[in-house]
Amino acid sequence: MARNQPIARRDPLFASLGHARHAAIHGLTGDTNAVRRSLGRAQDALDRADLSTSRPLWTTAFYDQSELDSLALAAYLSADSWEEAEAHAHRSMALRRGAMQRSRAITTVRLAHAQLGQGDLEPAVATAMSVPAEVSTNPRITGMLSVPPSGRLSVNDWMLKVTSEPRRSYSSGTVAGLLTLARGGCYWPDCGEPTIRMVDGEPVQNLQIAHIRAFEENGPRFDPTWSPDERNQFSNLILLCTPHHKVIDGPRSAEFPVKLLIHWKNAREADGLDALEGLGDLTKADLGEMIAEAQTELLDRLGPALDEFAKTAPDLASLLRLVTSELADPRVQAPGSVRDLGLTSPSTASSLPRPRPRSPP
């Protein structure tokens, strides 16, 4: 057993993982009390672990509080402890790192199973349908979606429900268009919440896709003349931070009619759309001006990021500050060229790390 290995006795993080795996085994036997004991030990060990200690990447990349709750979810599902499973599912999803889409999808399907186990058919179907279309084709997730908890619903009935309901699904082009034309922030006027935040060194989408006309029939601003596919199209979508998304779809939704939200969308996207449409007639001067504006905006955003970067890599941060200072120099010629980045400067080039010579085979 992993929990009895020497490394588990030395490192509480490995001990926590071992206890969590043991809980999953207890779940298969239906011993709920044993599941709770093992998960309690796993939580105690994780609380004692020094997360700043150097460990193999395979461990730190996936095992954290969110993963422990995901393993607890799986164990309680196996033991038919539906309410406890659902509680751990919500906690795992709240803590899940944004880049781990496949893990989030697995947790989402397990949450649907926990809801179905409690007899909540409609919420379970809605949860299952919330799995993004691009992830739902993964063989493991497809298999999980195909099989409901034993004895709670026939496979045919479950599949009929899951496949017949319209689902929220956005093409990669639609998402890219929203992120590009949002100009970096929430569509709510003067909000300022950014589209992307860095979490543990990884960029995470910070805004939610909101529907101008509701996707669900009982939602705010629902238009029955729009098909499910049309409701998921770019023209019906904006990006909002969580609080403002709740405001426009909550009790005050009547204050935010379709006409107003379309105005927000047009006002936010107009400059970007005009720029895209004008690329065919772009002159060298126009291109230089656009690059200069982009450089200025980039510099404004890089400052806070470099401050954070300097805490962990001060030497590299200093080099990047030198590069950005040269980029900001108004005397720089030909905006956007390699010379702008200061990389032709001997002093800058000499400070760059040199590649190691490759060993002969």
N, C-alpha and C positions, 0 to 999 in steps of 0.2 A: 504493500500500500504506500502511496506517495507520502502520506502523513507520517510514516515511520522511517523514511529515508533520512540519512544524516543531514542533508541540506535543509530538510524541514525542521530539524531540531535546532539548526543554527540560525535559520532565517524565518521569522514569523510569517512573511509573505508566502513562502512556499508551504508552510504549515497550514495557512488559511486555505490555500488552493486544495491541499490534500483533504482537509475536513469538508470542504464544499463538494468535492467529488464523492466523498463517502456519503454525504447526505443524499446525493443522487441515487446511489445504490440502495439506501434505505427507502427512498421513494418508490423504487421498483417493487419492494417487498410490501408496500402499503403501511409501513411502520411510521406513522406521523410523529410520534414522540421521539423516535430515534432521529428523524429528519431534523426536528427542532434542536435536539442536543448537538448534533453535528454542525448545524448552521450557527448555533450560538458559539461554539468553539471557533468556527471559521471567522466569525465577526470579531471575537476577542483577539484572535491572532492578527487579523488585518489592522485592527486599531493599534496594536503594538508595533507594527512594522514601520521601519524608517524608510519612507518612500524615496528619500534622497540618495539611498545607498545604490551603488552601481550594481546592476543585475543584467542578465542576458536580455537582449531586446525582445525576444519572443514573450518574455514574461511581462515586462513593463508596457509593451504595446497593447496588451489585451486584458490583463488581470488588474482590476481595480474594484471600487465599490459597486459600480454598475454591473460588472461581470459577476460579482458575488451574488447580487440580487437576481441576475438572470439565471444563475445556477440554482438558486433557491426557488425561483419560479418553476423551473423544469422539475425539481424534486417534488414540489407540492402538487404539480399537475399529475405526476405519476402516482401520487398517493391519493388523488381525487380530493385534495383539500383546496377547493376552488377559490374561496375568499382569500386565503393566505397567498395563493398563487397570484391572484389579481393585484393584491397590495404590492407584492414584490415586482410585478410587471410595471406598474406605474412608477415605482421608485427607480427601477433600472432605466426606463426610458427618459426620465427626468435628468439622470446623470450621464446618459450615454453621450460619448463624444460624437460631434456632428459628422465626421468623416466616415464613421463606421456604419454605412447604410445597410449592409447585409445583416449585421448583428441587430440593428434596430428593427429590420423587417422580421427577423426570426422572433424577437421579443414581441412584436406587434401581433404576429399570428398566434403565439402562445397566450397573449392577453385575450384574443378572440376565443380561444379554447376555454380559458378560465371563465369568461362571461357566459359562454354557451353551457358550461358545466353547472352554472347557477340558474339556468333556464332563461337567460336573457338573450333570446334569439336575435332580435332586431339590433341591439347594440353590438352583439358578436359579429353579425354580418357587416355592419358599418365599419367595425374595427378591421375586419379582414379585408374589406374593400379599400381601406386607406393605405394598404401596402402599395408603394409606387409601382407602376406598370413595368418600368425598366428593371426592377429588382425581382418582381414576382415570377420572372421566367427562370430564375436560378433553380436548378433541379431540387435542391433541398427544400426551398421555400414552396415550390410547386407541390411537392409531396405533402408538406405540412398543411397547405391549404386544401388539399384533396381529402384529408381524413379528419373528421371531427372527433372529439373525445368519445371513447367507447360508450355505447348505450344511450347517448344523449340525443342523437339524431342520425338517421340513416345517411350513408355516404351520398346516395342519389339526391336526397332532399337538401343536404348541405351544399352540394355542388350546384344544384339548381338555383339555390338562393344566391350563392357567391357569384356565379357566372351570369345570372340574369339581371342583376342590379347594375345600373350605370355607375361608373367609377370616376373619381377625379384622376385625370391622367394628362400630363403636359409633355409635349415634345421637347427634346433638348434645345431646339431652336427657339421655342417659346420662352423657356427659362433663361437662355442666354440673352434673348432680346430684352426681357424685363430687367435683368441685372445690368445690361449695358446701358439701356436708355433711362434707368432710374437715376442716373447721375450720382450714384453713390449713396442714396439714402431713401428713407421712407417717403411714400408719395403724399402723405399728409403734409399740407403746407407748413413750412418752417419747423418740421419735427427734428430733423438732423440725425436720427438714428441710422447708423451706417448699414449698408447691405451685407458687409462681411466683417466678422471679428476674428482675431487670432486667439485660438484656445490651445494651449500646450504646443505652440509652434505650428498649428495647423489652421488654415483658413476655414471658417465655418459660416455658412449662410445664416445671417442674423435676422432676416425678415421673412414674413410669411406671404404666400401667394393668396390674395383675396379676390373674391368674385364681385364684380360690379352687379351683375344679376345673379341671384343665388343659384348654387348648383342643385340644392335640394328643393323639392316642390313646396315645402313649408317654410323655406328660408326667406330672409328679407330681400325685397326687390326681385322676387322670382318672376320670370317671364315665360309663360307656357309656350309661346311661339318660338322659343329658342330650344334647339335640340341639345341633348347632353354633350355632343361633340362641340357644338357652337358655344356652349357655356364654358368649355375648357379652352377656347381659343384665346389667342393673344389679345384680341380686341376687347375681351370681357374680363381681363385680369389686371391687377395692380399689385405692387408690393407694399406691405404695411408692417410696422413693428407690432408685437403682440398686443400691447395696450390699445393702440388705435384700431387694430383689427377687431378687438372685442367691442370697442365703442360703436363702430359702424354696423356691426351685426348684432348688437345687444339691444337692450330696452329702448335705446335712443335711435334705433335704425331709421325711423321715419324722418329724422333730421338729415339723413344722408341719401337723398334720392339718386336715381341713376344719372340724371342730368349733372348733378354736382360731382359725382365720382368720375364721370367722363371728362368733365372740365379739369379735374385734378390730373387725370391721365394725359390729356392733351397738353396741359401746361408743362408737365414734367418731361414729356418725351419730344416735344416739338423741336427743340434745338438739335437733338441727336438725329431725329428723322430728317431734318433739313440738311444736316451735314452728310448723311448717307446718300441722300438723293442728289447732292451736288458734287459727289466725287467724280462724276464723268467729266465735268467742266473745270476740274481742279487745276490751278496754275501753280508754278513753283513758289510764287509769293504766298499764295493761299496755304500751300502745304507747310511752308516755313512758319507761318503764323499759327496754324493749328498745332504743329509740333511744339512751338514755344509755349502755347497755352497749356498743352498737356504736360510739359515739363514743369511749369509753375505749379499746376495742381498736384503733380506727383511730389514735388518738394514739400508742399504744404502737408501732405499726408505722411511723408517719410520721417519728419521730425520726431513725433511721438514714438513711432516704431523703433527708431534708432536709439532713443532713450532707454527703451526696454531691452533692446539688443545689447546695449553697452553693459548691462548688468551681468551677462553671461559670457560675452565675447568682446571685451573692451578694445583689443587691438584691431579686430576686424571692423568694429563699429567706427573707430577712428579713421580707418581707411575709407569706409563708406562716406563718412562726413566730408573727407577731402574731395571725394568724387562729386558729391552733391554740391559742395561749395563751388567747384569749378563749373558745374552744370548751371548754377545760378548766376554766374558771372555774365553780366550783360555784354562784355567784350567778346564773348565766345562767337565764333563765326559759324555759319551754316548750321542752324539749329537742328539737333537730332543726329549730327554726325558723330563718328567715333571720337573726334577731337573734343567734342563737348564733354565727354565723360572723363577727360583727363588721362586716358589710357595710353596716350602717346608721350606723356611726360616721363622722362627717365626716372625721376624720383618716385613717381607713382608706380611705374612698371617694376622697379626694383623691389618695391615693398610687397608685391603680390607673391603668394606662395608658389614655389616652383614645383612642377610635377616630378614625382619620383621616377627614376629610370626603371623601366620594366626589366625584371629578371629574365635571363635567357631561358628558354624552355628546357 
